[in-house]
């Protein structure tokens, strides 16, 4: 008869931590489940517009006008893409966007890299110059697009590739300088000094040492410049015409039609507009990671 009492005494004398372990494990599992559920919710929330646009580009007109909506096209079709390139000549807009975005990226980096190097290495202008440069980017595009239009019209630069590239370069140079400035400030000066001691000129040390090491960081800035230019609407809408219009201008033309809005073609134009960013991110992932982590070079 004394055995049950001994067993009860043994159970009551068990360490409190041993009794809490199952409860702690359940709490950790519950917290982890809630954490991942929240992540999945936000991922789906932010991916929904992209998935919906892609789905709409493959739907028949009767499907994207139907109520309730068809979430997945019952009969996927490439009709909208064929019409976009054959009937509307979207191939020219894609070519124009590529030319303008590539040229703007090259011109902007051509001017931004020396400016960022001078400020980061020699503190040209002190703190005031760097703040003044980024303050120019604080102006919204709508605040400068009318002055751009009046100036470019007087200079006969409307509907010209060099005119719109110049406009984008003026608009994005402050942004690029500000982005590159942090990379040049974090670059170990001792590495360049060692190259100078070994007989390199300053220009040679920049080309052979500094720029190759910062190639990943410059690639990140180039990617942002290309994507921002490719996806811009306001400046392109004001400064381009039929011969130089971009993909985003073509997208608005598909939505603002004198007869009927063509949502399928507009969705296809948006999908085409998303392609460069995804391609850059996929094929340049190694440079993106390297560039984004360059800020910790000193440590």
Secondary structure, DSSP 4 states (H G I P E B T S, - for coil): -HHHHHHHHHHHTS-HHHHHHHHHHHHHHHHHHHHHHHHHHHHHHHHHHHHHHHHHHTS-HHHHT-SS--SS-SS---HHHHIIIIIS-HHHHHHHHHHHHHHHHHHHHHHHHHHHHHHHHH-TTHHHHHHHHHHHHTS-HHHHHHHHHHHHHHTT-TT-HHHHHHHHHHHHHHHHHHHHHHHHHHS-HHHHHHHHHTT--HHHHIIIIIHHHTHHHHHHHHHHHHHHHHH--HHHHHH--TTT--HHHHHHHHHS-SS---HHHHHHHHHHHHHHHHHHHHHTHHHHHHHHTGGGS--
